[in-house]
Amino acid sequence: MHAAIRGVRLYFDIEGAGLVPDGSRMRERPPAMIIHGGPGSDHSGFKPTMSRLASRLQLIYFDHRGQGRSGAADPATYVLDENVEDMEALRRHLGLGPVVSIGTSYGGMVAMAHAARYPDSVSHLVLIVTAAHGGFIRRAQQIIADRGTPEQQEVCSRLWAGAFADPEEMRRYYEIMGPLYAVRHDPAGAQAGRQRTIYTPEPLNRAFGPGGFLRHFDLRPELGRITAPTLILAGRHDWICPPEFSEEIHRLIPGSDLRIFEHSSHSIRVDEPDAMLDAILGFIVYRQKPHITA
């Protein structure tokens, strides 16, 4: 499905009913927007793992502009601020009230900024393996220099240079980096996931390359504006968004909860999927937005 918003055709997909029979009434399931990372990939990596959340939530997946199955736009708009505005416009287009916002990696950066700028649009915020400022790139470069293989260092040099020429070069990058992205790396499963994913180099190059927007963005001054109950999930062995960045977010978002998964890297949904899903569902059920009286 596509929504024509803000001059672009944004692809979205919905999993699970919004209303389900419950005895003599129909019970509403909260809508949850699932925000993918990259940039330059699509939402497909969430399926089927996140599908289990549909037992409690109605899931709305979408692809960022110029990525996946969404339409192309002016490449100059392939930036975080535009992705935030697209997310809010899609929420309004679908007629949704406050949503559960679940963002992973770059998607967590979009989710953070959206929750800070549109606090009334978010009922719960879940941030998975993410960072609030461009310092994560410098840290990741240090980690790769310290523990990456020569082949991993070579493909990461293309990431830092913003030099991916085509989708096949991106697939090669994720193939070589797979053992660092997941502690429980499964080459066959990862290959199938790469084949399903639509890769688009330009958004990734514009984000990570010299002068790229991810090198200088800084959401830290905005995090105090977030009012939604917030759950922050980090992987102890994450190389690209190390847990220190989640700990920093935890300090800056009032009342937030932090959980570090000791046996995970950047792909918690690969390394510890059951524990991750249980943490998300438990948080949404038991943590409610505080009622503020005048």
Steps between C-alpha positions, in 0.01 A plus 500: 500500500612855436412834656552815293642739759741793492571456129600133520325161483583338832462122517338352810376159609268407785512179701229403748148619565430830667179364654463145635197325654513477879181346638215744450721784377764588246837575656740746338865409452740796521663596169879466487721660235812291428787719371780336304867583505771543242450739345480335161313180588131426561261359760529136388764408759239529774296214356423245632660568842296809588179332381457354847429850630176487300352290783465829692554776244398595149831537318564767236823449306619761252798572277674837517479723193725389216548159662342159471162519330448871567528747217808702418527867593760774482811325642568813705194402706643160599574630849378441853283812527305405188457141622356635825249717314408206273432283803271760655323561169441124458359478854254778417420355156399173666283684753692366798512645847812459715707205378747259651822601324760225456824610331811293439848643429449794261127443549556568870649838412189582297276374781686708762475820298132435420412438866682819604338716232152344513462382861121474476533258207681228697353280775813286551851526359729199449856574390707202388880514446519869415684824577406864548793670323768454237767392748391141445677503162837595649458230766408238239808593298715439808336163565552385142862612512549303823317176430389488137661263252685656205200418279260664746721806522502523120122491457453743789736741326240514220229573756697789653580631150137485385623301202253216442438490125207259481280265707738208447780688676264555794415130508871420507546743790227332706632155411850580624379693805241239599709340780535842665134591463382181673666280764289209374573573135336245270653534152216321322225693677683828453543432129126440458432828680739689274331355193159620624621850581486785250824698539543859382854642526432872471325552838773299674780690327340834584469399865846355572728657241719808559268783602211255535218603730561212745848635568373825651143441620437545873165423663624531858359853556155371395474184710364676808184581301404133469200425720417146386609211721826389339672161484861491377649167388872454431731213406807456718717410198356754255780640282317783322270634776685383814302488827667817629279694259186334637617578853534864399146506355373343823654783703341764277142368466319550833366178653627276221579131544822344372575134434831374366492156340818326607509247216415735212670726252317746272238243393324417826211360297745236369697439821227508769165536322278348769642716776477811284134445409408416860666823616311708245159345569543514876600864482202597287256316724631625835642846431245772438546865417462701824189712526593865544253730670507875483 
